[in-house]
Amino acid sequence: MDMFEEKYEKFLSDVGESRIMVLSTSENDVVSSRMMSVVRIGDRFFFQTDIMLRKYRQIKANPHVALCADNIQIEGICEEMGHPLDDAAFRESFAKHFKGSYDAYTGLHNERLFVISPVYVQRWVYVDGVPYIESFDVAGKNYSFRKYESQ
């Protein structure tokens, strides 16, 4: 396993199997953000939403999205996967981590499953109080860890 893969696997483990994250989408140069229940399966991030909502229309118009939680930023490409009940791995993980949302929304006719494939990831890491920026160019499999120094 090379350094990129080792560090990226550690990052994914740190993120965990599920999180409430901010999802940012855009259409026609207008950006909007909202909290979402997100599950991670492997190295991809999954969520569900209703086809009548603004974020659905924005993702269909522009699949470039971002997730944010705590000191983590994930930029990626978002793709519709069908109805959430059609994906067993998502169903199981979402029901386990977000049972209330699963029970209330997953079975609804208008719900759709989306997957985000990360392209670029960045997070702030503090070592003995010193800030570092850890970056993953996922597409290029490049890793960097550099001390933050204000100019």
Sequence and secondary structure as in RCSB ss.txt:
>XXXX:A:sequence
MDMFEEKYEKFLSDVGESRIMVLSTSENDVVSSRMMSVVRIGDRFFFQTDIMLRKYRQIKANPHVALCADNIQIE
GICEEMGHPLDDAAFRESFAKHFKGSYDAYTGLHNERLFVISPVYVQRWVYVDGVPYIESFDVAGKNYSFRKYES
Q
>XXXX:A:secstr
  HHHHHHHHHHHHH SEEEEEEEEEETTEEEEEEEEEEEETTEEEEEEETTSHHHHHHHH  EEEEEETTEEEE
EEEEEEE GGG HHHHHHHHHH HHHIIIIITSTTEEEEEEEEEEEEEEEEETTEEEEEEEETTTTEEEEEE   
 
